[in-house]
Amino acid sequence: MKLAGRIESLPPYLFAEIDKKISAKRATGVDVISFGVGDPDTPTPAHIVKAIQEAVADPSTHQYPSYYGMPEFRRAVAAWYRRRFGVDLDADTEIQPLIGSKEGIAHVALAFVDPGDVALVPDPAYPVYEIGTHLAGGTSLTMPLVPEHNFIPDFDSIDVPARAKIMWLNYPGNPTAAVATIADLERAVAFARAHDLLFAYDNAYSEITFDGFTAPSVLQVDGGKDVAVEFHSLSKTFNMTGWRIGMAVGNPVAIEALGRVKTNIDSGIFNAVQRAGIAALDGPQDFLDDLRALYQRRRDLVVKTFNEVGWNLQPPRGSVFVWLPVPDGHNSASFATFLLEEAGVVVPPGRGYGVSGEGFVRISLTVPDDRLEEGLERIRTALAR
């Protein structure tokens, strides 16, 4: 049999490869500590768990869900956006529930990118922006994110090709942990409008911010809804990564197009999960203060540890990551290998997120306190040898 060309040229997914390395090392008897995938280590809030338990017991949830999501869930999304961002959304035309934001991020390219079209993709970035473009037959034009520009694209330096269709951005950022202000998003909206681009904004980490910073929505920008669709997820906000529920919101043309793709590919989100999503969005939000405090304490420990052994890190103000420059004499792959071999600690090499990720590794803060402390001490010892 012969694979499709799009699959033959598709690289292995970064985190699937990391899982293989962890399994191989553990098979040799090494107690591996993973600072890899950003999967929350604390449980989903109890009221959300209770909601799904009750919903699963209700036989009415056992049938096919609506392709477009439960109206009650879409209304809960609209109400949450109104409370959180002051943004009004039409629950019928400007919200598309997703089986986790990852699938929507991958599928939106099928609605906007024809073979030969171009997507503007930040570099480094979450790999799915580029992978979705590739699967749709498009090509990616990378926008370097560098420390000198606070990991924000230099829009003045981008030569936009005629066949450019879509631009991706993500703040608070994965993997860079950079944040964007309203002024940054205003420039991005103006750039998208000037070049007739769909602005696809991944806002999955909006609720994980520190030091008084509050992440905005692109839909707060005047005219943002004219050019933008925003992807959000309940995964990081409500510790629901395994539940697979998220949403795309914003421009109604983009929402309708994404919905048309999805109705031909999937059959929607299990209604019991949507009921739990309603409980998450409508329920108490005060647990987020404890969650942010937990991640900030871990962030501060990571920054303090590396600064004590020679780094000069500034604490990131958002996401669940620290973007760590590698020491002299290493590239991102060699330093990740050093940490695995000498400390039994796994970190993703920055090159896995794009060319501009070279020279960095990513440390996740979603590691239980005792394992984080042990991993950092192992690293400290390995660096001292």
C-alpha positions in Angstrom: 0.0 0.0 0.0 1.1 3.6 -0.6 0.5 6.4 1.8 -0.8 9.8 0.8 1.9 12.3 0.1 0.6 14.6 2.9 1.2 11.8 5.4 4.5 10.7 4.1 5.8 14.3 4.6 4.1 14.7 7.9 6.6 14.8 10.8 5.9 12.8 14.0 3.9 14.8 16.5 6.4 16.3 19.0 4.6 15.1 22.2 4.1 11.6 20.8 7.8 11.4 20.3 8.4 12.7 23.8 6.2 9.9 25.2 8.3 7.3 23.4 11.5 8.7 24.9 9.9 8.6 28.4 8.8 5.0 28.0 12.2 3.9 26.6 14.0 5.5 29.5 11.7 4.1 32.1 12.1 0.7 30.6 15.8 0.9 31.6 14.8 1.5 35.2 15.2 5.3 35.3 12.7 7.2 37.4 11.9 9.9 34.8 10.4 13.2 35.8 8.6 14.9 32.9 8.6 18.6 32.5 7.0 18.0 29.1 3.4 18.2 28.2 1.3 21.0 29.8 -1.4 18.7 31.4 -2.8 20.0 34.7 -1.9 17.8 37.6 -4.7 19.0 39.9 -8.2 17.6 39.5 -11.2 19.1 37.8 -13.3 21.1 40.3 -15.8 18.9 42.2 -18.9 20.7 41.0 -18.0 20.0 37.4 -17.4 16.3 38.1 -20.7 16.1 39.9 -22.5 17.7 36.9 -21.1 15.1 34.5 -21.9 12.2 36.8 -25.6 13.4 36.9 -25.6 13.9 33.1 -24.2 10.5 32.3 -26.9 8.9 34.4 -29.6 10.7 32.3 -30.5 8.5 29.3 -31.2 11.6 27.2 -27.5 12.3 26.9 -26.8 8.9 25.4 -27.9 9.8 21.9 -26.2 11.7 19.1 -25.5 15.3 20.1 -26.3 18.3 18.0 -23.6 19.0 15.3 -23.6 22.6 16.5 -23.5 22.0 20.2 -26.3 22.2 22.8 -27.9 25.7 22.7 -27.5 25.8 26.4 -23.7 25.3 26.1 -23.5 28.0 23.4 -25.4 30.4 25.6 -23.1 29.6 28.6 -20.1 30.4 26.4 -21.7 33.7 25.4 -22.5 34.6 29.0 -18.9 33.7 30.1 -17.4 35.9 27.3 -19.7 38.8 28.3 -18.7 38.5 32.0 -15.0 37.9 31.4 -14.2 40.1 28.4 -17.2 42.4 28.0 -17.7 40.9 24.5 -21.2 40.2 23.2 -21.6 37.0 21.0 -24.6 35.7 19.1 -25.0 32.2 20.5 -26.4 30.9 17.2 -24.0 32.4 14.7 -20.8 33.4 16.5 -20.0 30.3 18.6 -19.0 26.8 17.5 -18.3 24.2 20.2 -15.3 22.0 19.6 -14.1 18.6 20.7 -11.2 20.4 22.3 -9.7 23.5 20.7 -7.0 21.3 19.0 -9.5 19.8 16.5 -10.9 23.2 15.6 -7.4 24.6 15.1 -6.7 21.8 12.7 -10.0 21.9 10.9 -10.2 25.6 10.3 -7.5 25.3 7.7 -9.8 23.0 5.6 -12.3 25.9 5.5 -9.9 28.6 4.4 -6.7 27.1 2.9 -6.7 25.6 -0.6 -3.6 23.8 -2.0 -1.0 26.4 -2.7 -2.4 28.9 -0.2 -0.3 30.4 2.6 -0.8 30.6 6.4 1.2 33.0 8.5 2.4 31.0 11.4 4.4 32.2 14.5 7.7 30.5 15.1 8.1 29.0 17.6 4.5 27.9 18.1 2.1 25.1 18.9 2.8 22.6 16.1 -0.9 22.2 15.0 -1.1 25.6 13.3 1.5 24.4 10.8 0.3 20.8 10.7 -3.3 21.8 9.9 -2.1 24.0 7.1 0.0 21.2 5.7 -2.9 18.7 5.8 -5.1 21.2 3.9 -2.4 21.4 1.2 -1.2 24.9 2.1 2.3 26.2 3.0 3.4 28.1 6.1 5.2 31.4 6.1 6.8 31.7 9.5 6.8 34.9 11.6 9.8 34.7 13.9 9.2 35.4 17.6 12.4 36.6 19.2 13.2 38.0 22.6 14.2 41.4 21.1 10.5 41.9 20.2 9.1 40.3 23.3 8.1 37.3 21.2 5.6 39.4 19.2 5.8 39.4 15.4 7.5 42.3 13.7 4.6 43.1 11.4 6.6 45.7 9.5 9.1 43.1 8.3 6.6 40.6 7.0 6.2 40.4 3.2 2.7 38.9 2.8 2.3 36.8 -0.3 -0.8 37.2 -2.5 -2.1 33.8 -1.6 -2.0 34.3 2.1 -5.3 33.4 3.8 -4.9 33.1 7.5 -2.7 34.4 10.3 -2.2 32.5 13.6 -1.2 34.1 17.0 -1.3 32.7 20.5 -1.0 34.6 23.7 -0.3 33.9 26.5 2.0 31.9 24.4 2.9 28.3 24.1 5.9 27.7 24.2 7.3 31.1 24.8 5.0 32.1 27.8 4.9 35.6 26.3 1.8 37.8 26.7 0.1 40.3 24.4 -1.6 43.5 25.4 -4.6 45.1 23.8 -2.2 47.4 21.9 -0.4 44.3 20.5 -3.7 42.8 19.4 -4.8 46.1 17.8 -1.7 46.1 15.6 -2.4 42.4 14.7 -6.1 43.2 13.8 -5.0 46.1 11.6 -2.4 43.9 9.9 -5.0 41.2 9.2 -7.5 43.7 7.8 -4.8 45.4 5.6 -3.9 42.0 4.0 -7.5 40.4 4.0 -6.5 37.6 6.3 -8.5 35.6 8.8 -6.9 36.3 12.1 -7.0 33.0 14.1 -6.3 33.7 17.7 -5.5 30.9 20.2 -6.5 32.2 23.6 -6.3 28.9 25.5 -4.2 30.3 28.4 -6.1 33.5 29.0 -7.0 32.6 32.6 -3.5 31.6 33.6 -1.7 34.9 34.2 0.4 36.4 36.9 1.7 39.6 38.6 -1.5 41.6 37.9 -1.6 40.9 34.2 -5.0 40.1 32.7 -5.0 38.6 29.2 -7.4 40.2 26.7 -9.5 38.7 24.0 -8.9 39.8 20.4 -12.7 40.4 20.2 -12.2 43.3 22.6 -10.4 45.1 19.9 -12.5 47.6 17.9 -13.3 45.7 14.7 -11.8 42.5 15.9 -14.8 40.5 15.1 -14.7 41.6 11.5 -11.5 39.7 10.9 -10.9 37.3 13.8 -12.0 34.0 15.2 -10.8 33.1 18.7 -10.1 29.6 19.9 -10.7 28.8 23.6 -10.7 25.6 25.6 -11.9 24.5 29.0 -8.8 22.3 29.3 -6.4 24.7 31.1 -9.0 27.0 32.7 -11.0 24.2 34.4 -8.4 21.4 34.5 -10.4 19.5 31.8 -7.8 18.4 29.3 -9.1 14.9 29.1 -12.7 15.9 28.7 -12.2 17.4 25.1 -14.4 20.5 25.0 -13.6 23.9 23.7 -15.0 26.6 21.4 -14.3 28.9 18.5 -16.0 32.3 18.7 -16.1 35.4 16.6 -16.5 36.2 13.0 -19.8 34.6 11.8 -18.5 33.8 8.4 -15.5 31.9 9.8 -17.7 30.2 12.4 -20.2 29.0 9.8 -17.4 27.7 7.5 -15.7 25.8 10.4 -19.1 24.4 11.4 -19.7 23.2 7.8 -16.4 21.3 7.9 -17.1 19.8 11.3 -20.6 18.6 10.4 -19.1 16.5 7.6 -16.3 15.1 9.8 -17.5 14.6 13.4 -20.8 14.2 15.2 -20.3 16.7 18.0 -19.5 16.6 21.7 -21.0 14.1 24.1 -24.0 15.9 25.7 -22.9 14.9 29.2 -19.6 16.7 28.6 -21.4 19.7 27.4 -23.5 19.8 30.5 -20.3 19.7 32.6 -19.0 22.5 30.4 -22.1 24.6 31.3 -21.4 23.9 35.0 -17.8 25.0 34.5 -18.7 28.2 32.7 -21.7 29.2 34.8 -20.3 28.0 38.1 -17.9 29.5 40.7 -14.7 30.9 39.3 -12.9 31.6 42.5 -10.9 28.3 42.3 -8.9 30.0 39.5 -7.2 32.2 42.1 -5.8 29.1 43.8 -4.8 27.6 40.5 -3.0 30.8 39.4 -1.3 31.0 42.8 -0.1 27.4 42.4 1.4 28.0 39.0 2.9 31.2 40.1 4.6 29.5 43.1 6.0 26.9 40.8 7.1 29.5 38.2 8.9 31.4 40.9 10.7 28.2 42.0 11.8 27.4 38.5 13.1 30.9 37.8 14.8 31.1 41.2 16.6 27.7 40.7 17.9 28.5 37.3 18.9 32.1 38.2 20.9 30.7 41.2 23.0 28.5 38.8 23.8 31.2 36.3 20.7 32.1 34.2 19.1 35.6 34.2 15.4 34.8 33.7 12.5 37.2 34.0 9.4 35.5 35.4 6.8 35.0 32.6 3.4 36.6 33.1 1.3 34.0 31.5 0.7 30.3 30.5 1.9 27.2 32.3 5.5 27.3 30.9 8.9 28.7 31.3 10.9 29.2 28.0 14.4 28.5 29.1 17.5 29.6 27.0 20.0 26.7 26.8 23.5 27.3 28.2 26.6 27.9 26.1 27.9 24.9 24.3 24.4 23.4 23.8 21.7 23.5 21.2 18.1 22.7 22.2 18.3 19.0 21.4 21.7 18.5 23.1 20.5 20.2 26.3 17.3 18.2 26.3 19.4 15.1 25.9 21.7 16.2 28.7 18.9 16.7 31.1 17.4 13.3 30.2 20.6 11.4 30.5 22.2 13.2 33.5 19.1 14.2 35.5 16.3 11.9 34.3 14.3 15.0 33.5 12.4 15.4 30.2 11.9 18.8 28.5 10.9 19.4 24.9 13.6 21.0 22.8 12.7 24.4 21.4 13.5 23.4 17.8 10.5 21.1 17.9 8.3 24.3 17.9 10.0 25.8 14.9 13.4 27.2 13.7 13.2 30.2 16.0 12.8 27.9 18.9 16.4 26.8 18.6 18.4 27.7 21.6 15.5 27.1 24.1 13.8 24.3 25.9 10.3 24.4 27.5 9.6 23.7 31.1 6.0 22.9 32.1 4.6 24.0 35.5 2.0 21.2 35.5 4.2 19.0 37.7 3.3 18.1 41.3 5.3 20.1 43.7 7.4 17.3 45.1 8.3 16.1 41.6 9.1 19.6 40.4 11.3 20.2 43.4 13.1 16.9 42.9 13.5 17.4 39.2 15.0 20.9 39.7 17.4 19.5 42.3 18.5 16.8 39.9 19.1 19.5 37.3 21.1 21.6 39.7 23.3 18.6 40.6 23.8 17.7 36.9 24.8 21.2 36.0 27.3 21.4 38.9 29.1 18.2 37.7 
